[in-house]
Amino acid sequence: MIVFRQVLVLILAVSFILSACSTDKGQSGSSLEQLKKKGEIIVATTGTYPPYSYHDADGLTGFDIDISKEIGRRIGLKVKFAEVEFAGMFSGLDGGRFDTIPQLSITEERKKKYDFSDPYQFSNLTLIVLEENQEMNSFEDLKGKKTNGLAESVQGALALQYGATLVPENGDSVELLTSKRVDALIYNSLYFLDLRKKRPDLKIKIVDQSDDIETAAYLFRKGNEDTIQAFNEALKAMHEDGTYAQISTKYFGKDISEGMLDY
């Protein structure tokens, strides 16, 4: 009798474990179906990062906002945006308060915990100076000069590599350059495109850019393979039919999937 009870308990325990595993597998393998049952996908965004995500007279807008809405339309989901400070985005994603975070660099460290869509944004670091500046023609000319940035940032690390002194940004970084408190600015190429579009009066130019192309993608919790696949298919179709180029040109004045800028 005792042996029978022990065997029964063992069978029940194994059945419970198998059931739990099957449930987990079913949930992780049907993330898109779960989202479609809800009818929406929640995308995290700061709302304070133009031209990617910001507010105008009509409300929340930007490159990431338009790209996300178009992806949602193509996969049959309403896109809802959760505005949150960047510092709280990863904990919010981990806690299930939203489903994905756009505009994130793909790094090996992040890939240990999360999965990414295919890249949808491409840029590279550029060296920006005043048009009147004839002394600086490359990153090598930064030695002994001042530029914007923090040592922890990719821009700051690059500047230090070439012997520049870093000046922290307290407000408008362009004002640092126009007031000649720095000799140059280092930003990604999309920042320059946005500046040229919004402030054509600025007398600035690019004199050098890094060879390494930086990519950004949508970040997801692991276990969302079918949702990621749907995102990738939508992004591919947007490139093929010209929708991506249209949205890109709206915010940057050119198709940013083309990679490095001509300068």
C-alpha positions as a Markdown table, in Angstrom:
| # | Residue | x | y | z |
|---|---|---|---|---|
| 1 | Met | 0.0 | 0.0 | 0.0 |
| 2 | Ile | 2.8 | 2.4 | 0.9 |
| 3 | Val | 4.6 | 1.6 | -2.3 |
| 4 | Phe | 1.4 | 2.2 | -4.3 |
| 5 | Arg | 1.0 | 5.6 | -2.7 |
| 6 | Gln | 4.7 | 6.5 | -3.4 |
| 7 | Val | 4.3 | 5.5 | -7.1 |
| 8 | Leu | 1.0 | 7.5 | -7.3 |
| 9 | Val | 2.7 | 10.6 | -5.9 |
| 10 | Leu | 5.6 | 10.2 | -8.3 |
| 11 | Ile | 3.2 | 9.9 | -11.3 |
| 12 | Leu | 1.3 | 12.9 | -10.2 |
| 13 | Ala | 4.5 | 14.9 | -9.7 |
| 14 | Val | 5.8 | 14.0 | -13.2 |
| 15 | Ser | 2.4 | 14.8 | -14.7 |
| 16 | Phe | 2.4 | 18.2 | -13.1 |
| 17 | Ile | 6.0 | 19.0 | -14.3 |
| 18 | Leu | 5.2 | 17.9 | -17.9 |
| 19 | Ser | 2.0 | 19.9 | -17.8 |
| 20 | Ala | 3.8 | 23.0 | -16.6 |
| 21 | Cys | 6.5 | 22.5 | -19.3 |
| 22 | Ser | 3.9 | 22.1 | -22.0 |
| 23 | Thr | 2.1 | 25.2 | -20.8 |
| 24 | Asp | 5.3 | 27.2 | -20.8 |
| 25 | Lys | 6.2 | 26.0 | -24.2 |
| 26 | Gly | 2.7 | 26.8 | -25.5 |
| 27 | Gln | 2.9 | 30.3 | -24.1 |
| 28 | Ser | 6.4 | 31.1 | -25.4 |
| 29 | Gly | 5.5 | 29.7 | -28.8 |
| 30 | Ser | 2.3 | 31.8 | -29.2 |
| 31 | Ser | 3.3 | 35.3 | -28.2 |
| 32 | Leu | 1.8 | 36.8 | -31.3 |
| 33 | Glu | -1.5 | 35.0 | -30.8 |
| 34 | Gln | -1.6 | 36.2 | -27.2 |
| 35 | Leu | -1.1 | 39.8 | -28.4 |
| 36 | Lys | -3.8 | 39.4 | -31.1 |
| 37 | Lys | -6.2 | 38.2 | -28.4 |
| 38 | Lys | -5.5 | 41.4 | -26.5 |
| 39 | Gly | -5.7 | 43.3 | -29.8 |
| 40 | Glu | -2.7 | 45.5 | -29.0 |
| 41 | Ile | 1.0 | 45.6 | -28.4 |
| 42 | Ile | 2.5 | 48.1 | -25.9 |
| 43 | Val | 5.7 | 49.8 | -27.1 |
| 44 | Ala | 7.9 | 51.7 | -24.6 |
| 45 | Thr | 9.2 | 55.1 | -25.5 |
| 46 | Thr | 10.5 | 58.2 | -23.8 |
| 47 | Gly | 8.5 | 60.8 | -25.7 |
| 48 | Thr | 11.4 | 63.2 | -25.2 |
| 49 | Tyr | 13.9 | 62.1 | -27.8 |
| 50 | Pro | 13.3 | 64.0 | -31.1 |
| 51 | Pro | 13.2 | 63.1 | -34.0 |
| 52 | Tyr | 12.6 | 59.5 | -32.7 |
| 53 | Ser | 9.9 | 60.1 | -30.1 |
| 54 | Tyr | 8.6 | 63.5 | -29.0 |
| 55 | His | 5.4 | 65.6 | -28.7 |
| 56 | Asp | 4.2 | 68.2 | -31.1 |
| 57 | Ala | 0.9 | 70.1 | -31.3 |
| 58 | Asp | -0.9 | 66.9 | -32.4 |
| 59 | Gly | 0.6 | 64.7 | -29.6 |
| 60 | Leu | 3.2 | 61.9 | -29.6 |
| 61 | Thr | 5.1 | 61.6 | -32.9 |
| 62 | Gly | 8.5 | 60.7 | -34.3 |
| 63 | Phe | 10.4 | 58.2 | -36.4 |
| 64 | Asp | 10.0 | 55.4 | -34.0 |
| 65 | Ile | 6.4 | 56.2 | -33.5 |
| 66 | Asp | 5.6 | 56.0 | -37.2 |
| 67 | Ile | 7.7 | 52.9 | -37.7 |
| 68 | Ser | 6.0 | 51.1 | -34.8 |
| 69 | Lys | 2.5 | 52.1 | -36.0 |
| 70 | Glu | 3.2 | 50.8 | -39.5 |
| 71 | Ile | 4.5 | 47.5 | -38.1 |
| 72 | Gly | 1.4 | 47.1 | -36.0 |
| 73 | Arg | -0.9 | 47.9 | -38.9 |
| 74 | Arg | 0.8 | 45.2 | -41.0 |
| 75 | Ile | 0.6 | 42.5 | -38.4 |
| 76 | Gly | -2.9 | 43.4 | -37.3 |
| 77 | Leu | -2.2 | 45.0 | -33.9 |
| 78 | Lys | -3.1 | 48.3 | -32.4 |
| 79 | Val | 0.0 | 50.0 | -31.1 |
| 80 | Lys | -0.2 | 51.5 | -27.6 |
| 81 | Phe | 2.8 | 53.6 | -26.4 |
| 82 | Ala | 3.9 | 53.6 | -22.8 |
| 83 | Glu | 6.0 | 56.7 | -22.0 |
| 84 | Val | 8.7 | 56.0 | -19.5 |
| 85 | Glu | 12.2 | 57.3 | -18.7 |
| 86 | Phe | 14.9 | 55.3 | -20.2 |
| 87 | Ala | 16.3 | 54.2 | -16.9 |
| 88 | Gly | 13.1 | 52.3 | -16.1 |
| 89 | Met | 12.6 | 50.7 | -19.5 |
| 90 | Phe | 14.3 | 47.4 | -18.9 |
| 91 | Ser | 12.7 | 46.8 | -15.5 |
| 92 | Gly | 9.3 | 47.7 | -17.1 |
| 93 | Leu | 9.9 | 45.2 | -19.9 |
| 94 | Asp | 11.0 | 42.5 | -17.4 |
| 95 | Gly | 7.8 | 43.2 | -15.4 |
| 96 | Gly | 5.5 | 42.9 | -18.4 |
| 97 | Arg | 4.3 | 46.5 | -18.3 |
| 98 | Phe | 5.1 | 46.7 | -22.1 |
| 99 | Asp | 6.0 | 44.3 | -24.8 |
| 100 | Thr | 9.0 | 45.8 | -26.6 |
| 101 | Ile | 11.5 | 48.7 | -26.6 |
| 102 | Pro | 12.6 | 50.3 | -29.9 |
| 103 | Gln | 15.7 | 52.2 | -30.8 |
| 104 | Leu | 18.2 | 50.0 | -28.9 |
| 105 | Ser | 21.7 | 49.1 | -29.9 |
| 106 | Ile | 22.3 | 45.4 | -30.4 |
| 107 | Thr | 25.1 | 44.4 | -27.9 |
| 108 | Glu | 26.4 | 40.9 | -26.9 |
| 109 | Glu | 25.6 | 41.7 | -23.2 |
| 110 | Arg | 21.9 | 42.5 | -24.0 |
| 111 | Lys | 21.6 | 39.4 | -26.2 |
| 112 | Lys | 22.3 | 37.2 | -23.2 |
| 113 | Lys | 19.0 | 38.2 | -21.6 |
| 114 | Tyr | 16.9 | 39.6 | -24.5 |
| 115 | Asp | 16.1 | 39.0 | -28.2 |
| 116 | Phe | 16.2 | 41.6 | -31.0 |
| 117 | Ser | 14.3 | 42.1 | -34.2 |
| 118 | Asp | 16.3 | 42.7 | -37.3 |
| 119 | Pro | 18.0 | 46.2 | -37.3 |
| 120 | Tyr | 15.8 | 48.9 | -38.6 |
| 121 | Gln | 18.1 | 51.9 | -38.1 |
| 122 | Phe | 21.7 | 52.4 | -39.3 |
| 123 | Ser | 24.1 | 55.2 | -38.4 |
| 124 | Asn | 27.7 | 56.0 | -37.7 |
| 125 | Leu | 29.5 | 58.5 | -35.5 |
| 126 | Thr | 30.3 | 61.8 | -37.2 |
| 127 | Leu | 32.7 | 64.7 | -36.5 |
| 128 | Ile | 30.8 | 68.0 | -36.8 |
| 129 | Val | 32.5 | 71.4 | -36.9 |
| 130 | Leu | 31.6 | 75.0 | -37.9 |
| 131 | Glu | 31.8 | 75.6 | -41.6 |
| 132 | Glu | 34.5 | 78.3 | -41.0 |
| 133 | Asn | 36.8 | 75.7 | -39.3 |
| 134 | Gln | 39.6 | 74.8 | -41.7 |
| 135 | Glu | 41.9 | 73.2 | -39.1 |
| 136 | Met | 39.9 | 70.0 | -38.4 |
| 137 | Asn | 39.5 | 67.5 | -41.1 |
| 138 | Ser | 39.5 | 64.1 | -39.3 |
| 139 | Phe | 39.2 | 62.5 | -35.9 |
| 140 | Glu | 43.0 | 62.6 | -35.7 |
| 141 | Asp | 42.7 | 66.4 | -35.4 |
| 142 | Leu | 40.9 | 66.1 | -32.1 |
| 143 | Lys | 44.2 | 65.8 | -30.2 |
| 144 | Gly | 44.3 | 68.7 | -27.7 |
| 145 | Lys | 40.9 | 70.0 | -28.8 |
| 146 | Lys | 37.6 | 70.1 | -26.9 |
| 147 | Thr | 34.4 | 68.2 | -27.8 |
| 148 | Asn | 31.2 | 67.2 | -26.2 |
| 149 | Gly | 30.5 | 64.0 | -24.3 |
| 150 | Leu | 31.0 | 61.8 | -21.3 |
| 151 | Ala | 33.7 | 59.1 | -20.9 |
| 152 | Glu | 31.0 | 56.4 | -20.5 |
| 153 | Ser | 29.4 | 57.2 | -23.9 |
| 154 | Val | 30.5 | 55.8 | -27.2 |
| 155 | Gln | 31.1 | 59.4 | -28.4 |
| 156 | Gly | 33.2 | 60.3 | -25.4 |
| 157 | Ala | 35.2 | 57.1 | -25.6 |
| 158 | Leu | 36.0 | 57.9 | -29.3 |
| 159 | Ala | 37.0 | 61.4 | -28.5 |
| 160 | Leu | 39.3 | 60.3 | -25.7 |
| 161 | Gln | 40.9 | 57.8 | -28.0 |
| 162 | Tyr | 42.0 | 60.6 | -30.2 |
| 163 | Gly | 43.3 | 62.8 | -27.3 |
| 164 | Ala | 40.4 | 65.3 | -27.0 |
| 165 | Thr | 39.2 | 66.9 | -23.8 |
| 166 | Leu | 35.5 | 66.3 | -23.0 |
| 167 | Val | 33.1 | 69.0 | -22.1 |
| 168 | Pro | 29.8 | 67.8 | -20.4 |
| 169 | Glu | 26.6 | 68.9 | -22.2 |
| 170 | Asn | 24.4 | 71.2 | -20.1 |
| 171 | Gly | 21.5 | 71.9 | -22.4 |
| 172 | Asp | 21.9 | 72.6 | -26.1 |
| 173 | Ser | 25.0 | 70.9 | -27.4 |
| 174 | Val | 24.9 | 73.0 | -30.6 |
| 175 | Glu | 25.3 | 76.1 | -28.5 |
| 176 | Leu | 28.6 | 74.7 | -27.2 |
| 177 | Leu | 29.8 | 74.6 | -30.8 |
| 178 | Thr | 28.5 | 77.9 | -32.0 |
| 179 | Ser | 29.8 | 79.7 | -28.9 |
| 180 | Lys | 33.2 | 78.0 | -29.5 |
| 181 | Arg | 33.3 | 76.4 | -26.0 |
| 182 | Val | 34.1 | 73.2 | -27.9 |
| 183 | Asp | 35.9 | 72.8 | -31.2 |
| 184 | Ala | 33.7 | 69.9 | -32.5 |
| 185 | Leu | 30.7 | 67.7 | -31.8 |
| 186 | Ile | 30.6 | 64.0 | -32.1 |
| 187 | Tyr | 27.2 | 62.6 | -32.7 |
| 188 | Asn | 25.6 | 59.9 | -34.9 |
| 189 | Ser | 24.9 | 60.8 | -38.5 |
| 190 | Leu | 21.1 | 60.9 | -37.8 |
| 191 | Tyr | 21.6 | 63.7 | -35.4 |
| 192 | Phe | 23.3 | 65.7 | -38.1 |
| 193 | Leu | 20.5 | 65.0 | -40.6 |
| 194 | Asp | 17.9 | 66.1 | -38.0 |
| 195 | Leu | 19.9 | 69.3 | -37.3 |
| 196 | Arg | 20.2 | 70.1 | -41.0 |
| 197 | Lys | 16.5 | 69.6 | -41.6 |
| 198 | Lys | 15.3 | 71.6 | -38.5 |
| 199 | Arg | 17.9 | 74.3 | -38.4 |
| 200 | Pro | 19.1 | 75.0 | -41.9 |
| 201 | Asp | 20.6 | 78.3 | -40.7 |
| 202 | Leu | 23.4 | 76.5 | -38.8 |
| 203 | Lys | 26.7 | 76.8 | -40.5 |
| 204 | Ile | 28.0 | 73.4 | -39.7 |
| 205 | Lys | 29.6 | 70.5 | -41.6 |
| 206 | Ile | 30.8 | 66.9 | -41.3 |
| 207 | Val | 34.5 | 66.4 | -41.7 |
| 208 | Asp | 34.9 | 62.8 | -40.7 |
| 209 | Gln | 32.8 | 59.7 | -39.8 |
| 210 | Ser | 33.5 | 56.3 | -38.3 |
| 211 | Asp | 33.7 | 53.2 | -40.5 |
| 212 | Asp | 31.6 | 51.2 | -38.0 |
| 213 | Ile | 27.9 | 51.2 | -38.7 |
| 214 | Glu | 25.8 | 51.3 | -35.5 |
| 215 | Thr | 22.4 | 49.5 | -35.7 |
| 216 | Ala | 19.3 | 49.8 | -33.6 |
| 217 | Ala | 16.4 | 47.3 | -33.3 |
| 218 | Tyr | 13.4 | 46.4 | -31.2 |
| 219 | Leu | 14.2 | 44.5 | -28.0 |
| 220 | Phe | 11.9 | 41.8 | -26.6 |
| 221 | Arg | 11.9 | 39.4 | -23.7 |
| 222 | Lys | 13.0 | 35.9 | -24.7 |
| 223 | Gly | 10.2 | 33.6 | -25.8 |
| 224 | Asn | 8.7 | 36.0 | -28.3 |
| 225 | Glu | 10.1 | 34.4 | -31.5 |
| 226 | Asp | 6.9 | 34.5 | -33.5 |
| 227 | Thr | 6.3 | 38.2 | -32.7 |
| 228 | Ile | 9.9 | 39.0 | -33.6 |
| 229 | Gln | 9.4 | 37.1 | -36.9 |
| 230 | Ala | 6.3 | 39.1 | -37.7 |
| 231 | Phe | 8.2 | 42.3 | -36.9 |
| 232 | Asn | 11.0 | 41.3 | -39.2 |
| 233 | Glu | 8.6 | 40.4 | -42.1 |
| 234 | Ala | 6.9 | 43.7 | -41.7 |
| 235 | Leu | 10.2 | 45.6 | -41.7 |
| 236 | Lys | 11.4 | 43.8 | -44.8 |
| 237 | Ala | 8.1 | 44.6 | -46.6 |
| 238 | Met | 8.4 | 48.2 | -45.6 |
| 239 | His | 11.8 | 48.4 | -47.2 |
| 240 | Glu | 10.7 | 46.7 | -50.3 |
| 241 | Asp | 7.6 | 48.8 | -51.0 |
| 242 | Gly | 9.3 | 52.1 | -50.1 |
| 243 | Thr | 7.3 | 52.8 | -46.9 |
| 244 | Tyr | 10.5 | 52.8 | -44.8 |
| 245 | Ala | 12.2 | 55.3 | -47.1 |
| 246 | Gln | 9.1 | 57.5 | -47.0 |
| 247 | Ile | 9.0 | 57.6 | -43.1 |
| 248 | Ser | 12.8 | 58.1 | -43.0 |
| 249 | Thr | 12.7 | 61.0 | -45.4 |
| 250 | Lys | 9.9 | 62.6 | -43.4 |
| 251 | Tyr | 12.2 | 62.9 | -40.3 |
| 252 | Phe | 15.7 | 62.9 | -41.7 |
| 253 | Gly | 15.5 | 64.1 | -45.2 |
| 254 | Lys | 16.9 | 60.9 | -46.6 |
| 255 | Asp | 16.6 | 57.1 | -46.5 |
| 256 | Ile | 18.8 | 56.3 | -43.4 |
| 257 | Ser | 19.0 | 52.6 | -44.4 |
| 258 | Glu | 21.6 | 53.8 | -47.0 |
| 259 | Gly | 24.3 | 53.8 | -44.3 |
| 260 | Met | 27.1 | 56.4 | -44.4 |
| 261 | Leu | 26.5 | 60.0 | -45.4 |
| 262 | Asp | 28.2 | 61.7 | -48.3 |
| 263 | Tyr | 29.9 | 64.9 | -47.0 |
